């Protein structure tokens, strides 16, 4: 059986596309790190948040200069994000309240819909 060699693929990468991808990865790391810090304000022992924080710090320390196309030290990036999260207007109690409120509001909406259905059923009787 003859094997047909695959056609030679173009190995040239679009430099702008690569830069865009690298910037998107770096931006996601900033969002992930900020999110982990916010969770840790409320739940200091949250394992997933601790893991994410560690992974992001490793990324910033080892690879930030390459991925972010900048000469900024990874430690400076970490410090800047920590300051930004610490200075956010929402405090720990407010964050915790909003998180629980989000879960409660879904329960409350479901309960209200059930109540509405029950009331409509009684009105039709």
C-alpha positions in Angstrom: 0.0 0.0 0.0 1.4 3.4 -1.0 1.3 6.0 1.7 0.8 9.5 0.4 2.9 12.1 2.2 0.8 14.9 3.6 1.1 18.2 1.9 3.6 20.5 3.4 1.8 22.9 5.6 2.6 26.5 5.9 4.5 26.9 9.2 4.6 30.7 9.1 2.5 32.2 11.9 0.8 35.5 11.7 2.8 37.7 14.1 -0.2 39.9 14.9 -2.3 36.9 15.6 0.4 35.5 18.0 0.6 38.9 19.8 -3.2 39.0 20.1 -3.3 35.5 21.5 -0.4 36.2 24.0 -2.2 39.4 25.1 -5.5 37.4 25.6 -3.7 34.8 27.7 -2.1 37.5 29.9 -5.4 39.3 30.3 -7.1 36.1 31.4 -4.3 35.5 33.9 -5.0 39.0 35.3 -8.7 38.2 35.6 -8.1 34.8 37.1 -5.7 36.3 39.7 -8.0 39.1 40.6 -10.9 36.7 41.0 -8.9 34.4 43.2 -7.8 37.3 45.4 -11.5 38.4 45.7 -12.6 34.9 46.7 -9.7 34.6 49.2 -10.9 37.8 50.9 -14.1 36.0 51.8 -12.8 32.4 52.1 -9.0 32.4 52.9 -8.9 28.6 52.8 -10.7 28.2 49.5 -8.6 25.5 47.8 -9.5 26.3 44.1 -8.8 30.0 44.7 -5.5 29.2 46.5 -4.5 27.0 43.6 -5.4 29.6 41.0 -3.5 32.3 42.9 -0.4 30.1 43.0 -0.6 29.3 39.3 -1.1 32.9 38.3 1.8 34.0 40.5 4.0 31.4 38.9 2.9 32.6 35.4 3.6 36.3 36.3 7.0 35.5 37.8 8.3 33.2 35.1 6.6 34.2 31.9 5.1 37.7 32.2 7.9 39.4 30.3 7.5 37.1 27.3 3.7 36.8 27.3 3.0 40.4 28.0 5.6 41.8 25.7 6.9 44.1 28.4 9.9 44.6 30.6 7.7 44.9 33.7 8.8 42.6 36.5 6.2 39.9 37.4 6.4 40.9 41.1 5.3 44.4 40.1 2.3 43.0 38.2 1.4 40.9 41.2 1.7 43.9 43.6 -0.4 46.1 41.3 -3.2 43.6 41.0 -3.2 43.1 44.8 -3.4 46.8 45.4 -6.2 47.2 42.8 -8.2 44.3 44.4 -7.6 45.7 48.0 -8.7 49.1 47.0 -11.9 48.0 45.4 -15.0 49.7 46.9 -16.6 46.4 47.6 -15.5 45.2 51.0 -15.3 41.6 52.1 -18.8 41.7 53.7 -20.3 43.1 50.6 -18.7 40.5 48.3 -19.9 37.7 50.6 -23.3 39.3 50.7 -23.5 39.5 46.9 -22.4 35.9 46.5 -25.0 34.6 48.9 -27.5 37.0 47.5 -27.0 35.6 44.1 -27.8 32.1 45.3 -30.7 33.3 47.4 -32.2 35.4 44.7 -32.4 32.4 42.4 -34.1 30.4 45.2 -36.4 33.4 45.9 -37.3 33.8 42.3 -38.2 30.1 42.1 -40.2 30.3 45.3 -42.0 33.5 44.0 -42.9 31.7 40.7 -44.3 28.8 42.7 -46.3 31.1 44.8 -47.6 32.9 41.7 -48.6 29.7 40.2 -50.3 28.6 43.4 -52.2 31.9 43.7 -53.3 31.7 40.0 -54.5 28.2 40.6 -56.6 29.3 43.7 -58.0 32.2 41.8 -59.2 30.0 39.0 -61.0 27.6 41.4 
